[in-house]
Amino acid sequence: MTGFLPIAIIGYILNGGAVVIDKILLNTSLPKPAIYTFYISMLGLLAILLLPFGFEWKNSILLPAFLSGVTATLALLTFFQSLKSGEASVAGPVIGAFNPLFALILGITFFNQLISGSQLIAILVLILGTAILTFNLWFSRIKSQKQLLTMTLSGFFFALSYVFLKEVFLQSNFITGLILTRFFGAAAALLFLLMPDFRNQIFASSLKKHNFFNKTSLLLLTGQSMGAAQGFLLALAVSLASPALVNSLFGMQYLVILGVSLALAKKAPQLLDENLSKAVVWQKILGAGILSLGVYLLSL
């Protein structure tokens, strides 16, 4: 049962790096969350390349695969909206906290995705550790109720996506589930083109006339490579364990965000908008320690 643990941890570490790059790009070169969501969802179609490696058509999984793909696209859109309007170290942990809580409630209530008592304790310890890591940020820097609502919706959509993804994996193999959910996610993003506001944002994007050999392009390629890798790893982890267990490790991505924030605190603090005093750093060390305890409990 613990085979998912290293896979999920590596996935969230990669996700932390991707979040940092996303925040930098949203602050500078790619300012529209809709544009970012659209192109990332389109890149998900690369999963079709896995068709020869075990794809199986099953009518029974079409509905959960469709719902997983659509909610994943909505989760990305609301996540990037939250990321653009707030600090990376606020949006990531707040959304990440709602994600396993919603996944736990939805999985147990509606899908009979049960976990043991010790796993529940580990999940709560992991959430507590991340809450302490971000204690100075949760409420003082959430700028409005609208921003909190967007973060809550993003956590809810991510949870729904993973819960439906687990249902797909329970009825089919990993390759089939990955291909179908990515396909439906891209299809949902195409619907953005039906809305004039989104369509204008996408086709007015400078990406069409972009020089693909500059520093921004390198950042975008690096971020999306990390994002694709983490998406694959987290999907694999969900195929092996409960979505609530996998999502409870979201604090790992914050440690990456924190590390980059410390590294950039003097040279380029405007990129991540982070403020880190000595007291805050010690608070985060305590949170990281509790987070480590949660990982240990999960590994037992």
N, C-alpha and C positions, 0 to 999 in steps of 0.2 A: 504493500500500500504506500510505502514511503518512496517508491521509485520516482514518483512525480516531483519530489522535493528539489533535487538539484536542477531538474529541467525548469521548474517554475522560478527558482532563484535566479538562474542565468537569464531567463526570459525577462524578469523584472529589472535586472541590472541593465540589460540592453534597452529596455523600455525607458529607464531613467535617462540614459544617454540620448535617446530619441526625443524625449520630452524637452531636454535642454536645447537641443538643436531646433525643435519646433518653436520654442519660445523665442529663440534668437531670430529665426526667420520671420515669425509673425510680428516681431518688433521692428524688423528692418525691411526685408525684401519682399515678403509675401504677406501683406497685411489683412487679407480677407479669409476668414475661417471657411467660408463656403468653397472658395477656390481650392484651398488646401485639402478639404474633405473630398471634393470631387476627384482630384488627381490621385490621391492616395487610394480611394475606392477603385478607381480604374486600374491601378497597379495590381489590385487583388486578382484581376483576371489572369495574371501570370500563373495562377494555380492550375489553370487549364493544361499547362505543360505536364502536369502529373497524371493526366488521363490514362496513359498506357501502363501505369504502375499500380493498378488495382481498383479502378473506378467501377462501381456497380450501380445500376439504375434501380431504385426502389421507390415506388409511389408513396409508400408509408412515411418516408422521411421528408417529402417535399415541403409539407407545411411547416414543421419545425425548422427546416433548413432556411426556408423563406423568411420566417420570423427572426431567426438568428441573424441572417444577413442584413435585413432591413433595420433591426434595432442596433446592430453594430455601426451602421452608417449614421444613424441618429446620434449614437453615443459619441462618435468621432466629431460630428458637427458641434454638439453642445460642449464637448471637451475643448475643442479649439476656440470656441467662443469664450469659455471660461478662462482659458490660458491667455488669450489676448487681453482680456480685461483685468487680469490679476497676476500676482506673482506665481512663478512656476512652483515654488515651495508651498503655496497655498492651494492652488487649483488641484495639483496632483494628489496630495494627501486627503483633502476633503472628498474629492470624487472617489479616491481609493478606499476611503472608510465606508462610504455608502455602498460601494460595490459588493464587498463580501457580506454586509448585513442584509442587503436586498437579496443577494444570491442564496443566503442561508434561509431566509424567510420564504422566498418563492420556491426554492428547491424542496424544502420540507413540506410546505403547505399544499402545493399543487402537483408536485412531480415525484413525491416519495423518495427524494434524493437524501437519504439519511446519513448521519455521521455519528460517531461514538461520543461518549461523554468527555473522554480525554481530548479528542479532537476539537470539541466545542470550547474547552478550556484554553487550548492552544490558540484557537482563533481569537478569543477574547483578549488573551495576553498580547498577541500580535497587534490587535487594534489599539490596545492601551499603549503599547510601546510607540506606535506611530502618532497617537494623540499627544503623548508627551514630547515627542520630537518636534511637533508643530504647534505646541500649546500657545506660544506667543503670537501665532499667526491666525489661528482659526477664526476668531471673531473680530480682532482689532483691525484686520486688513481686508476683510470682506466688505466691499465698498457699498453694497446695497442688497436689499432682499431679492432683487432680480438676479444678481450675480449668484447668490446662494441657491436660488431656485434652479438656475442653469446648471450649477454643479450637482445639485441633487438629481435632476433629470438625467444628467450624464451618467452618474453612478447607477441609477435605476436602469437605464438603457444598456449599459455594459453588463449588469447583472442578468438582465433578461436575455441578452445575446449569448452569454456563457451557459445559462441554464438550458436554453433551447439547443445550443450546440451539444451539450451533454446528452440530451435526448436523441439527437441525430447519431451520436457515437454509440449509444446503447443499441441502436437498430442497424448500424452499418459499420463499415471500416473507416479508418482515419482519413485515407485519401478521398473517399467519396464525400465524407462530411466536410472536409476542407474545401474541396472544389465547389460543391453546391452552395455553401454559405458565402464564399467569396464571390461567386457568380451573382447571387441574389443581392449581395451588398453593392456590387457595381451597378446592377440594374436599378436599385433604389437611388443611387447617386445620379443616374441618368435622368431621373424624374425631376431633378433640380432644374433641368433645362426647360421644363414646362412653366416655371415661375419666372416672370420677367426680371425681377430683382436679382435672383441668383444667376439667371442666364446672362444678364448684363455684366455682373461681376466676373463670371468665368471667361466670357469672350472679350471683355475689356482688359483682362489680365495681361500684364507685360510678359507672362511666361511664353506667349506665342512668338514674341519677337525677342526672346531672351538669348543672350550669349551663353551657351551651355559649357563654356570652358573658363569660367571665372570662379572666384572663391565661393560665391553664393551657390552656384551649381554643385560644387564639391560638397558643400555643407548639406545641400538637399539630398544628394546621392548617398552620402554617409548616413544621414538621418533616416532615410527611407530604407536603406539596407538593414540598419539596426531595427527599424520598425517591422520590416518583413520577417526578420529572424525571430524577434520576440513574439510576433503574432503566431508564427509556426510553432514555437516552443510552448507558448501558453495553451494553444489549441491541443498540442500533444499532451500536456499536463492534464488538461480537462478530460481528455479521453481516458486518463488513468485514474482520476480521482474526482471528488466532488468539486464543483465550481467554487463553493464557499471556501474550501480548503486552499485551492489554488489562489483565489483572489485575496485571501487573508495575508498573503506574502507581499502585498503591494508596497509595504514600507521599505522594502529593499530598493525600490526605484528612488525613494526619497533620499536614501544615503548617497546615491550617485549625484542627485541634484544638490545635496548639501556639500559634497566634495567639490563640485564644480563652482558652487557659489563661493566657497572659501578661496579657491584658486583665483577666481576672478574678482574678489572683493575689492582689490586695490586697482587692478589694471583696467577692468571694464565692468564696473558694478551696474551700469545702466542696462546691460544686456539681460540680466535676470531680475533686477529690481530687488535684490535681497539685502537685508540689514542684519549683520551678525555681530553682536557684542560678546564679550567674554562670558557673561552670565548665560546668554542664549546658547553659546557653544557648549557649556557644561550641561545645560538642560538637554541638549540634543545628544550628548554622550550618554546621559542617563537613559534617554529614550532608546538609543541604539542598543544599550545593554539589555533592556527589557525585550526589545525586538529579538535579540539573539536568544534570549530565554524561550520566547515563543517558538522560534525555529527549532530549538532543541526539543521542546515538548512535542512538537509536531513530528519529529524524527523518531520518537520512542515507539 
